[in-house]
Amino acid sequence: MLRQIIYTSKVNPKNEKACLSEISQASAHNNSLRNITGILFFDGKHFFQILEGFSQDVEKTFDRIKNDIRHYEVTIIFDAAIRSRDFPDWNSSMVMTEVSEWEYVKTFCNSAELKSRKVTSIINSFISGRWNSEKRFTKLSRPVTNHSKVVNLNERSYGNFSFAYQPIVDSVQGNVSSYEALLRDRDKVFPAKYIESLPAQQKYHFDLHSKEVAISKVAPYLESHQAVSINLLPGAFIDIDSAADFILNQMSINSLEPEQLIIEVTESEIIRDFQRFKAKADALRTKGILIAMDDFGAGYAGLSTLANFPPDKIKLDRNLVFNIQNDGVKQALVSAVVEFSTKLGIIVVAEGVEDKEELRCLANLGIQRFQGYLFAKPCYDCLPFVTWESFFESAV
Ligand SMILES: Cc1cc2nc3c(=O)[nH]c(=O)nc-3n(C[C@H](O)[C@H](O)[C@H](O)COP(=O)(O)O)c2cc1C
C-alpha cells in the first residue's frame, strides 16, 4: 500500500545553516534505497516535506525524521493511503530554498506535473505563507488585575451540592474575563450519577435552581467587565416557562447586569429540540444574556447548528485543543473556526489548555481566551490563583 505523509516543522536555530547540506545528502541516499519519493522545502525558518512510498518505509523514515533534533514542532498536515505517487520521478530529489528563492519555487511548482490537486494546493498554501504561523501570533499581555491569591467564597450550598470555579483568561486584555461555575458534590466531583437518576422535570428544576447558588457565591467578587458562566440543560429553560425570569431575577438580586451571565449549552442538547431551544434562547438574548456553545467539535452537528443558531461564544472542546501543536488537521479546523467566528463576531474560547505549546499554537491561530489547568484548576468554593507566568514564557 502506498502512503503519503506531509508535514511542516521549524528549524532548530542552533543548527540552521550547517544542517541543510547534511540533511539533503542523508535524505537523497536513504530515500533512494527505500524508494521514497517526495520533496522538501525550506523557507529559512520552516521545513515542509512530502514523503511517499510503501507504507512501512514511509513510516520508518518519518519516525526518524520526527525525532531529529535539527527541527521541532513537527506537525502532520496529511497522512493517508494514496493511489499513486505525486512525485514518481523525484526519486530522492530535494529542493532546498531560501525565502529569496520563492519565485523559483513557484515556477517549479507550476511546472511540476502534480497529479493531485490537493497536494498542489497544500504546497501553494505553504508557499504563500499560510503555514507560517508567526504572522497571526496573538500578542500576549501582562495581567492588569491582581489574581495572585485564592478568594474563598461563602459556604452556601444547594442541598449536598456546591460549585467549583475556573477562570477563563483573556490573554490580550491580561485579565480574567469570566469564571465558569462547575457543579460539585461534597467529594468535589461532578455528580453525574445523581443527575442521571432524576426524572426529566426534576432534573431541569435541579439544574436551574442550583444556579441560584452558583451566581450568588461569585457575584460579590465580579468586576464589571467579568461574567459568570453557568452550564444549563436546554430542557431547563425550554420546559420551565419561568426560567428566563428566574435567571434574570437572580442577576438583579446579586446586583449583576444580564450581560454578566453566560449560559453554556452543548451542541448535542441544542439539536434535540432545536426550534423550541432557539425561541427560548433568543428570548434570553434579547434581555442581554449571552449564550455559549460548549464542547464545540466534540462530534455533533457542528456546522449546521452554527448556521441556524450562531452563539455569542464558542468553546472549543479539549479534544481539538489537545496536542494541537503537532496536528495540522486540528490547526486547520481551529483556524477555520477562528476565521468564521471573527466574521460573525463570535468569541472563541479554547478549553482544557494544559500545555504551553498548546497555548502558543492556539495564540498563533488567533485565539485570545483560554481556560485550563495551565492557568488554574477549578477551585471548590473559591476563585483560584491564576498562573500568569505561562503567558510570558510562551510569548517570547
Ligand atoms: C527537515 C528534515 C528532513 C529530513 N528528511 C529526510 C528524508 O527524507 N529521508 C531521510 O532518510 N532522512 C531525512 N532526514 C534526516 C533524518 O532525520 C535522519 O537524520 C537520517 O535519516 C539519518 O538517520 P540514521 O542516522 O538513522 O541513518 C531529515 C531531517 C530533517 C531535519
Ligand as a Chemical Component Dictionary entry (heavy atoms), coordinates in Angstrom:
data_LIG
# 
_chem_comp.id                   LIG 
_chem_comp.type                 NON-POLYMER 
_chem_comp.pdbx_formal_charge   0 
_chem_comp.three_letter_code    LIG 
# 
loop_
_chem_comp_atom.comp_id 
_chem_comp_atom.atom_id 
_chem_comp_atom.alt_atom_id 
_chem_comp_atom.type_symbol 
_chem_comp_atom.charge 
_chem_comp_atom.model_Cartn_x 
_chem_comp_atom.model_Cartn_y 
_chem_comp_atom.model_Cartn_z 
_chem_comp_atom.pdbx_ordinal 
LIG C1  C1  C 0 13.676 18.513 7.881  1  
LIG C2  C2  C 0 14.333 17.184 7.776  2  
LIG C3  C3  C 0 14.014 16.335 6.718  3  
LIG C4  C4  C 0 14.585 15.091 6.603  4  
LIG N1  N1  N 0 14.239 14.279 5.556  5  
LIG C5  C5  C 0 14.761 13.044 5.471  6  
LIG C6  C6  C 0 14.382 12.146 4.437  7  
LIG O1  O1  O 0 13.563 12.466 3.591  8  
LIG N2  N2  N 0 14.939 10.911 4.419  9  
LIG C7  C7  C 0 15.820 10.505 5.344  10 
LIG O2  O2  O 0 16.284 9.357  5.280  11 
LIG N3  N3  N 0 16.234 11.326 6.313  12 
LIG C8  C8  C 0 15.738 12.591 6.413  13 
LIG N4  N4  N 0 16.144 13.431 7.420  14 
LIG C9  C9  C 0 17.210 13.015 8.302  15 
LIG C10 C10 C 0 16.757 12.031 9.345  16 
LIG O3  O3  O 0 16.177 12.706 10.418 17 
LIG C11 C11 C 0 17.950 11.205 9.852  18 
LIG O4  O4  O 0 18.907 12.053 10.386 19 
LIG C12 C12 C 0 18.530 10.409 8.702  20 
LIG O5  O5  O 0 17.537 9.630  8.126  21 
LIG C13 C13 C 0 19.689 9.519  9.162  22 
LIG O6  O6  O 0 19.224 8.571  10.043 23 
LIG P1  P1  P 0 20.194 7.391  10.513 24 
LIG O7  O7  O 0 21.345 8.078  11.193 25 
LIG O8  O8  O 0 19.355 6.569  11.460 26 
LIG O9  O9  O 0 20.601 6.675  9.288  27 
LIG C14 C14 C 0 15.554 14.683 7.559  28 
LIG C15 C15 C 0 15.859 15.516 8.614  29 
LIG C16 C16 C 0 15.264 16.750 8.736  30 
LIG C17 C17 C 0 15.602 17.642 9.895  31 
# 
loop_
_chem_comp_bond.comp_id 
_chem_comp_bond.atom_id_1 
_chem_comp_bond.atom_id_2 
_chem_comp_bond.value_order 
_chem_comp_bond.pdbx_ordinal 
LIG C1  C2  SING 1  
LIG C2  C3  SING 2  
LIG C2  C16 DOUB 3  
LIG C3  C4  DOUB 4  
LIG C4  N1  SING 5  
LIG C4  C14 SING 6  
LIG N1  C5  DOUB 7  
LIG C5  C6  SING 8  
LIG C5  C8  SING 9  
LIG C6  O1  DOUB 10 
LIG C6  N2  SING 11 
LIG N2  C7  SING 12 
LIG C7  O2  DOUB 13 
LIG C7  N3  SING 14 
LIG N3  C8  DOUB 15 
LIG C8  N4  SING 16 
LIG N4  C9  SING 17 
LIG N4  C14 SING 18 
LIG C9  C10 SING 19 
LIG C10 O3  SING 20 
LIG C10 C11 SING 21 
LIG C11 O4  SING 22 
LIG C11 C12 SING 23 
LIG C12 O5  SING 24 
LIG C12 C13 SING 25 
LIG C13 O6  SING 26 
LIG O6  P1  SING 27 
LIG P1  O7  DOUB 28 
LIG P1  O8  SING 29 
LIG P1  O9  SING 30 
LIG C14 C15 DOUB 31 
LIG C15 C16 SING 32 
LIG C16 C17 SING 33 
# 
